[in-house]
Amino acid sequence: MAKKPLLEFTDRGIYCAQGKFYIDPWKPVDDAVITHAHADHAYVGHKHYLAHYLSKEVLLYRLGEIQLQTVAYGETVMKNGVAISLYPAGHVIGSAQIRVEYKGEVWVVSGDYKVEDDGISTPFEPVQCHHFISECTFGMPVYTWKPQVQIFEDINNWWRSNLHNGLATVLVGYSLGKAQRILQNLDLFNGKVYTHGVIENTNEALRRNGVILNPTERITQDSVKEEVRKGIIIAPPSSVGTPWMRKFGPYSFGYCSGWMAIRGAKRRRAADRGFILSDHADWDGLVSAIDATGCESVYLTHGYTATFARYLNGIGFDAHEVHTLYGGEEEAPSQPPPEGEELKETEEKIFEVSPTGGDLEGAGTTS
């Protein structure tokens, strides 16, 4: 009889029967291990939560009073003989990969991740394992990110141009992760950073957790429009096109997202500028991260799963698609954009991309 896998994919989430816990479950369960505090991974209704300690205050802000246990990276928690430990995912502050080990068998659940050091999240750390459960939100070769220093040079130059032309500057990014990354990497040459209430609530939660962020000022009914227009405004996607945003006009509106790599994305979001800035790994980052685990098999949970699995199998991995409810956070639609004209040409190039190589044999220890 075939050996039962340590982790299974169920209608409630990723389940460890031996340990009697779920990882990022989307239906109420008794025991949930959470990779990070985005809404598509951290749901309300579980009896007990385990997460990284830098996620604590954001989880409490988003989910209310919950029974929450927090740990540091590398700290081990035992559940029915199963060892659970968290390692940096580099996605947002407090994001973690979940390493699960039982009788020498090691699985790692990536959650969402990126491999570039963004200057505020703990940088991604590859973890050796037998089986790797990975996202592939941007698992198409058209998605290749420039170094973030180049993106922020573009953003700062755009801000200067707006000031010169008498325009307010409104920069949109989702409230957990993107907003703080923007805040910490801007050249604050012209004074204050003003924030939408949703973003400032998240900033305050992170500050309660001991995270040091650059100063911000919440926009309220008492804020003086002309003073706000002299700074830079960071706003969530939900504010686009609303009276809240229009009151700062005339303004130039920029949108930060990996989806800006696709022709037409800026137009669909009615943005004046689109900045390709994502908190997910690009094509090369996904391939290199998976290769670095030394895994025997990889399971792809959301994004371009069919395309990416086909590529991985073509270069010697044992890759599988699985159905989950991940991928609905503020940056991304629950499913990738349709593979229209802008993607058809990349399909032909997929099997021209060189694999990163590496030894896929060893597993069982962290690195």
C-alpha positions as CSV (number, residue, x, y, z in Angstrom):
1,M,0.0,0.0,0.0
2,A,1.3,3.5,-0.9
3,K,2.6,5.6,1.9
4,K,0.2,8.4,2.9
5,P,1.8,11.8,2.2
6,L,2.6,14.0,5.2
7,L,0.6,16.9,3.8
8,E,-2.6,16.5,1.8
9,F,-4.8,18.9,-0.2
10,T,-8.3,19.0,1.2
11,D,-11.5,21.1,0.7
12,R,-10.4,23.1,3.9
13,G,-6.8,23.6,3.0
14,I,-3.4,21.9,3.3
15,Y,-3.7,19.3,6.0
16,C,-1.3,17.3,8.1
17,A,-3.2,14.3,9.4
18,Q,-0.4,13.2,11.7
19,G,-0.1,16.6,13.3
20,K,-3.8,17.4,13.1
21,F,-3.3,20.9,11.8
22,Y,-3.9,22.8,8.6
23,I,-1.7,25.4,6.8
24,D,-3.5,28.5,5.6
25,P,-7.0,26.8,5.6
26,W,-9.9,28.7,4.0
27,K,-12.6,27.0,6.1
28,P,-12.8,27.0,9.9
29,V,-10.6,24.4,11.6
30,D,-9.3,23.7,15.1
31,D,-5.6,24.3,14.4
32,A,-4.2,26.6,11.7
33,V,-0.7,27.5,10.8
34,I,-0.6,30.8,8.9
35,T,2.1,31.8,6.4
36,H,1.2,35.5,6.5
37,A,-1.6,38.0,7.2
38,H,-3.1,38.6,3.7
39,A,-6.8,37.9,3.5
40,D,-6.5,34.9,1.1
41,H,-4.2,33.1,3.6
42,A,-5.5,34.2,7.0
43,Y,-9.2,33.6,7.5
44,V,-11.3,34.3,10.5
45,G,-13.0,31.4,12.4
46,H,-10.2,29.0,13.4
47,K,-9.9,28.0,17.1
48,H,-6.1,28.3,17.2
49,Y,-3.6,30.2,15.1
50,L,0.2,29.8,14.8
51,A,2.2,32.5,12.9
52,H,5.4,34.5,12.9
53,Y,5.5,37.1,15.7
54,L,5.7,40.1,13.3
55,S,2.3,39.1,12.0
56,K,0.7,39.3,15.4
57,E,-0.7,42.8,15.5
58,V,-1.8,42.8,11.8
59,L,-3.6,39.5,12.4
60,L,-5.4,40.9,15.5
61,Y,-6.3,44.0,13.6
62,R,-7.7,42.1,10.6
63,L,-9.3,39.1,12.4
64,G,-10.2,40.5,15.8
65,E,-9.6,38.6,19.1
66,I,-8.2,35.2,18.2
67,Q,-6.2,32.6,20.0
68,L,-2.8,33.3,18.5
69,Q,0.6,31.7,19.2
70,T,3.6,33.4,17.6
71,V,7.1,32.2,17.0
72,A,10.4,33.5,15.6
73,Y,12.0,32.2,12.4
74,G,13.7,28.9,13.0
75,E,11.9,28.1,16.2
76,T,10.3,24.7,16.4
77,V,6.8,23.8,17.6
78,M,5.9,20.1,18.0
79,K,2.4,18.8,17.3
80,N,1.8,15.1,17.7
81,G,5.4,14.3,16.9
82,V,5.4,16.6,13.8
83,A,8.0,19.4,13.9
84,I,6.8,22.8,12.6
85,S,9.2,25.7,11.9
86,L,8.9,29.0,10.1
87,Y,11.5,30.5,7.6
88,P,11.5,33.8,5.8
89,A,9.4,34.1,2.7
90,G,10.4,37.7,1.8
91,H,6.8,38.5,0.7
92,V,5.7,41.0,3.3
93,I,6.7,41.8,6.9
94,G,6.2,38.6,9.0
95,S,5.6,36.3,6.0
96,A,6.9,32.7,6.4
97,Q,7.5,29.4,4.7
98,I,6.2,26.6,6.8
99,R,8.6,23.6,7.2
100,V,7.0,20.4,8.4
101,E,9.0,17.3,9.3
102,Y,8.0,13.8,10.5
103,K,10.3,10.8,10.7
104,G,12.8,12.3,8.3
105,E,10.2,13.4,5.7
106,V,10.3,17.1,5.0
107,W,7.7,19.3,3.3
108,V,7.8,23.1,2.9
109,V,4.8,25.3,2.1
110,S,6.0,28.5,0.6
111,G,3.0,30.7,1.1
112,D,3.6,33.8,-1.1
113,Y,7.2,34.8,-1.6
114,K,9.7,36.9,-3.5
115,V,13.5,36.4,-3.7
116,E,14.6,40.0,-4.0
117,D,15.5,41.8,-0.7
118,D,13.0,44.7,-0.5
119,G,14.7,46.4,2.5
120,I,11.9,45.8,4.9
121,S,10.8,42.2,4.9
122,T,13.2,39.5,6.2
123,P,14.8,38.2,3.0
124,F,13.7,34.9,1.5
125,E,15.7,31.9,2.6
126,P,15.6,28.6,0.6
127,V,14.7,25.6,2.7
128,Q,15.9,22.1,1.8
129,C,13.0,19.6,1.5
130,H,11.6,16.5,-0.2
131,H,8.4,18.2,-1.3
132,F,7.8,21.9,-1.9
133,I,4.4,23.5,-2.2
134,S,4.9,26.7,-4.1
135,E,2.8,29.6,-5.5
136,C,3.4,30.7,-9.1
137,T,1.4,33.9,-9.3
138,F,3.7,35.2,-12.0
139,G,4.8,31.9,-13.5
140,M,5.2,33.1,-17.1
141,P,8.5,34.4,-18.6
142,V,6.9,37.7,-19.5
143,Y,7.1,38.5,-15.8
144,T,10.8,39.5,-15.1
145,W,11.3,42.2,-12.6
146,K,13.9,45.0,-12.7
147,P,15.9,45.6,-9.5
148,Q,13.7,47.7,-7.2
149,V,16.3,50.5,-7.0
150,Q,15.5,51.2,-10.6
151,I,11.8,51.2,-10.0
152,F,12.1,53.6,-7.1
153,E,14.3,55.9,-9.2
154,D,11.4,56.1,-11.7
155,I,8.9,56.7,-8.9
156,N,11.0,59.5,-7.4
157,N,11.6,61.2,-10.7
158,W,7.8,61.0,-11.5
159,W,7.1,62.6,-8.1
160,R,9.5,65.4,-8.8
161,S,7.9,66.0,-12.2
162,N,4.5,66.1,-10.7
163,L,5.6,68.8,-8.2
164,H,7.1,70.8,-11.0
165,N,3.9,70.6,-12.9
166,G,1.6,71.5,-10.0
167,L,0.1,68.0,-9.6
168,A,-0.5,66.0,-6.5
169,T,1.1,62.6,-6.4
170,V,-1.0,59.5,-5.5
171,L,0.7,56.2,-5.4
172,V,-1.4,53.0,-5.1
173,G,-0.3,49.7,-3.5
174,Y,-2.0,47.2,-1.3
175,S,-2.1,48.0,2.4
176,L,0.0,45.2,3.8
177,G,3.4,44.8,2.1
178,K,3.4,47.1,-0.9
179,A,2.5,50.3,1.1
180,Q,5.3,49.7,3.6
181,R,7.8,48.8,0.9
182,I,7.0,52.1,-0.9
183,L,7.2,54.0,2.3
184,Q,10.7,52.7,3.2
185,N,12.2,53.1,-0.2
186,L,11.0,56.5,-1.3
187,D,13.4,59.4,-1.4
188,L,11.6,61.7,1.0
189,F,13.0,64.8,-0.5
190,N,9.8,66.9,-0.3
191,G,8.6,66.2,3.2
192,K,5.6,64.3,4.3
193,V,4.0,61.0,3.3
194,Y,0.3,61.0,3.7
195,T,-1.7,57.8,4.0
196,H,-5.3,56.5,3.5
197,G,-6.8,55.3,6.7
198,V,-6.7,51.6,5.7
199,I,-3.0,51.8,5.1
200,E,-2.3,53.8,8.3
201,N,-4.2,51.3,10.4
202,T,-1.9,48.6,9.0
203,N,1.2,50.8,9.7
204,E,0.0,51.4,13.2
205,A,-0.4,47.6,13.8
206,L,3.1,47.0,12.5
207,R,4.5,49.7,14.7
208,R,2.8,48.1,17.7
209,N,4.8,45.0,16.7
210,G,8.0,46.9,16.9
211,V,8.5,47.5,13.2
212,I,10.3,50.8,12.5
213,L,8.6,52.7,9.6
214,N,9.3,56.1,8.2
215,P,6.9,58.8,9.5
216,T,3.4,59.0,7.9
217,E,0.4,61.2,8.5
218,R,-3.1,59.8,8.3
219,I,-5.5,61.8,6.0
220,T,-8.6,62.8,7.8
221,Q,-11.5,65.3,7.3
222,D,-9.3,67.9,9.0
223,S,-6.4,67.4,6.6
224,V,-5.6,70.6,4.6
225,K,-5.8,69.7,0.9
226,E,-3.0,72.1,-0.2
227,E,-0.6,70.7,2.4
228,V,-1.4,67.1,1.4
229,R,-0.8,67.9,-2.2
230,K,2.8,69.0,-1.4
231,G,3.7,65.6,-0.1
232,I,3.0,62.1,-1.6
233,I,-0.2,60.2,-0.9
234,I,-0.1,56.4,-0.5
235,A,-3.5,54.8,-1.1
236,P,-5.0,51.3,-1.5
237,P,-6.5,49.9,-4.7
238,S,-10.0,50.3,-3.2
239,S,-9.6,54.1,-3.3
240,V,-9.1,54.3,-7.1
241,G,-11.8,56.4,-8.7
242,T,-13.5,57.3,-5.4
243,P,-14.4,60.8,-4.2
244,W,-11.7,60.4,-1.6
245,M,-9.0,60.4,-4.3
246,R,-10.6,62.9,-6.5
247,K,-10.6,65.6,-3.8
248,F,-6.8,65.9,-4.2
249,G,-7.0,66.8,-7.8
250,P,-5.4,67.8,-10.0
251,Y,-3.1,64.8,-9.5
252,S,-1.1,62.1,-11.2
253,F,-2.0,58.6,-10.2
254,G,0.5,55.8,-10.2
255,Y,-0.2,52.1,-9.7
256,C,2.4,49.6,-8.2
257,S,1.9,46.0,-9.2
258,G,3.5,43.1,-11.0
259,W,0.5,43.1,-13.4
260,M,1.9,46.4,-14.8
261,A,4.2,44.2,-16.9
262,I,1.3,43.3,-19.2
263,R,0.2,45.7,-21.9
264,G,-3.1,47.3,-21.1
265,A,-2.9,46.7,-17.3
266,K,-2.3,50.4,-16.6
267,R,-5.2,51.4,-18.9
268,R,-7.6,49.0,-17.2
269,R,-6.7,50.6,-13.8
270,A,-7.0,54.1,-15.3
271,A,-3.6,54.9,-14.0
272,D,-1.3,57.7,-15.3
273,R,1.8,55.7,-14.6
274,G,2.3,52.0,-14.0
275,F,5.3,50.8,-11.9
276,I,6.2,47.1,-12.1
277,L,6.7,46.4,-8.4
278,S,5.6,43.0,-7.1
279,D,5.9,41.3,-3.8
280,H,5.8,37.9,-5.6
281,A,8.7,36.1,-7.3
282,D,9.1,36.6,-11.0
283,W,9.7,33.8,-13.5
284,D,13.5,33.6,-12.8
285,G,12.9,33.9,-9.0
286,L,10.4,31.0,-9.0
287,V,12.7,28.7,-10.9
288,S,15.7,29.5,-8.8
289,A,13.8,29.2,-5.5
290,I,12.3,25.8,-6.4
291,D,15.7,24.6,-7.6
292,A,17.4,25.7,-4.4
293,T,15.1,23.5,-2.2
294,G,16.5,20.3,-3.8
295,C,13.0,19.0,-3.7
296,E,11.9,15.7,-5.3
297,S,8.5,17.1,-6.2
298,V,6.8,20.4,-6.4
299,Y,3.1,21.3,-6.1
300,L,1.8,24.6,-7.6
301,T,-1.1,26.2,-5.8
302,H,-2.1,29.4,-7.7
303,G,-1.1,31.5,-10.6
304,Y,-0.1,30.1,-14.0
305,T,0.0,26.6,-12.7
306,A,-0.5,24.7,-16.0
307,T,2.1,26.7,-17.9
308,F,4.6,26.6,-15.1
309,A,4.1,22.9,-14.3
310,R,4.7,22.1,-17.9
311,Y,7.9,24.0,-17.9
312,L,9.2,22.4,-14.7
313,N,8.4,18.9,-15.9
314,G,10.2,19.7,-19.1
315,I,13.4,20.4,-17.2
316,G,13.3,17.4,-14.9
317,F,11.1,18.3,-11.9
318,D,8.1,16.3,-10.8
319,A,5.6,19.1,-10.8
320,H,1.9,19.0,-10.1
321,E,-1.0,21.5,-10.2
322,V,-3.3,21.6,-7.2
323,H,-6.5,23.6,-6.6
324,T,-6.6,26.0,-3.7
325,L,-8.4,29.3,-2.9
326,Y,-5.1,31.4,-2.7
327,G,-4.4,34.3,-4.9
328,G,-7.1,36.7,-3.9
329,E,-5.1,39.4,-2.1
330,E,-5.4,43.0,-3.0
331,E,-2.7,43.0,-5.7
332,A,-4.0,40.2,-7.8
333,P,-7.2,38.8,-9.2
334,S,-8.2,35.4,-7.9
335,Q,-7.2,34.0,-11.3
336,P,-4.4,35.3,-13.6
337,P,-5.4,37.6,-16.5
338,P,-6.5,35.7,-19.7
339,E,-3.6,34.6,-21.9
340,G,-4.4,37.1,-24.6
341,E,-2.1,38.5,-27.3
342,E,0.4,39.9,-24.8
343,L,1.0,36.4,-23.5
344,K,0.8,34.2,-26.6
345,E,4.3,35.1,-27.8
346,T,5.7,34.1,-24.4
347,E,4.2,30.7,-24.6
348,E,6.6,29.9,-27.5
349,K,9.6,31.0,-25.5
350,I,8.9,29.0,-22.3
351,F,11.0,26.0,-23.3
352,E,13.8,28.3,-24.4
353,V,14.4,29.4,-20.9
354,S,17.5,27.8,-19.4
355,P,17.0,25.9,-16.1
356,T,19.2,27.0,-13.2
357,G,20.6,23.5,-12.7
358,G,21.8,22.1,-9.4
359,D,21.8,18.9,-7.4
360,L,18.2,17.7,-6.8
361,E,19.2,14.7,-4.6
362,G,19.9,15.9,-1.1
363,A,17.0,16.9,1.1
364,G,16.0,16.9,4.8
365,T,18.0,19.8,6.2
366,T,17.4,23.5,6.2
367,S,19.8,26.0,4.6
